[in-house]
Amino acid sequence: MRNLRSALLTLMATGLAVTALAQVPAAAAPAPAPARPKFLSADQMPASHTPWTAGPVREGVPAEGSVCTTGIAPAAGSRHRDFRTELDTNARQTITVAPTTARAKKLAAELRSSLETCLDRLKEQDPGLEGEALYHGRIDVEEGAHLYSIDTSYPEVGATDIGLFSVGRDGRTVTVVEWGQMGELDGAPLKGFRKTTRTAVAKLY
């Protein structure tokens, strides 16, 4: 009888333990990391006489270049990618994920303001520089994108350069696309750059 009672008590204890374990919630699986915004690929750049080559995606903001927007986007939350062709045409995309949508709106506004005043700042630094800056309108994609061009020249040496720029936003993510080469605005692929900008913003997520 004693052995039977011991066996029953052991069985009951085991059952209670199993029941208790069943009631303990399983550890929650770790939440997946949020998707990082995607960059343009080489074949999504404006058409060129020679193929585009895309460099690696790098963390932070560019160490050099981007004269119109340097110092605006923070290094934290930013990544960038450079593109080039064999004919001295180059481009760059920078993407910044802001902590909040409000911060992203502010960043986009600051980047646009920096582009709008860029030529005047360049002329102050170099009185021999001449040029024209134009705003080419808004693109209706996600929260919108805005296009600019800056045409610069040095009459004394006959050098001319044209740059195309855009700022776009999707939620709390802001992207800047830059394109540049020797020449003038009438030789720049403005229509193709508009398409590239639309793709850049739509492709983020």
RAFENCOR-V155360 format. One record per backbone hydrogen bond with DSSP energy under -1.0 kcal/mol. CO is the residue of the C=O (numbers start at 1). NH is the residue of the N-H. E is the energy in kcal/mol with one decimal. If there is no record, write none. Layout:
BEGIN
co=(CO;CO)
nh=(NH;NH)
e=(E;E)
END
This chain:
BEGIN
co=(1;2;3;4;5;6;7;8;9;10;11;12;13;14;15;16;17;18;19;41;42;53;58;66;66;69;75;77;78;79;80;81;82;83;84;89;90;91;92;93;94;95;96;100;101;102;103;104;105;106;107;108;109;110;111;112;113;117;118;119;120;121;122;126;130;132;134;137;139;139;141;144;145;146;147;148;149;150;151;152;153;154;154;154;159;160;161;162;163;164;165;166;167;168;169;170;172;173;174;175;176;177;178;179;180;181;184;185;188;189;190;191;192;193;194;195;196;197;198;199;204)
nh=(5;6;7;8;9;10;11;12;13;14;15;16;17;18;19;20;21;22;23;44;45;84;80;69;70;72;78;97;60;95;58;93;55;91;53;85;180;83;178;81;176;79;174;104;105;106;107;108;109;110;111;112;113;114;115;116;117;121;122;123;124;125;126;129;153;151;149;147;141;145;144;169;139;167;136;165;134;163;132;161;130;157;158;159;154;183;152;181;150;179;148;177;146;175;143;173;98;170;96;168;94;166;92;164;90;162;187;188;190;193;194;195;196;197;198;199;200;201;202;203;38)
e=(-2.7;-2.4;-2.2;-2.4;-2.4;-2.5;-2.4;-2.6;-2.5;-2.4;-2.3;-2.5;-2.4;-2.5;-2.6;-2.7;-2.5;-2.2;-1.3;-1.8;-1.5;-1.8;-2.5;-1.2;-1.4;-1.9;-1.9;-2.6;-2.9;-2.8;-3.1;-2.5;-3.3;-2.3;-2.7;-1.9;-2.6;-2.8;-2.9;-2.3;-2.6;-2.3;-2.8;-1.9;-2.5;-2.1;-2.5;-2.7;-2.2;-2.3;-2.5;-2.3;-2.3;-2.1;-1.9;-2.4;-1.4;-1.8;-2.5;-2.4;-1.8;-1.7;-1.8;-2.2;-2.5;-3.1;-2.3;-2.2;-1.6;-1.5;-3.0;-1.9;-3.0;-1.8;-2.7;-2.7;-2.6;-2.1;-2.3;-2.8;-2.5;-1.4;-1.9;-1.1;-2.5;-1.7;-2.8;-1.8;-2.5;-2.4;-2.8;-1.9;-2.1;-2.7;-1.7;-1.8;-3.0;-2.7;-3.0;-2.7;-2.5;-1.8;-2.2;-2.9;-2.4;-2.6;-1.7;-1.9;-2.0;-2.8;-2.1;-1.7;-2.4;-2.6;-2.2;-2.4;-2.6;-2.2;-2.4;-2.3;-1.5)
END
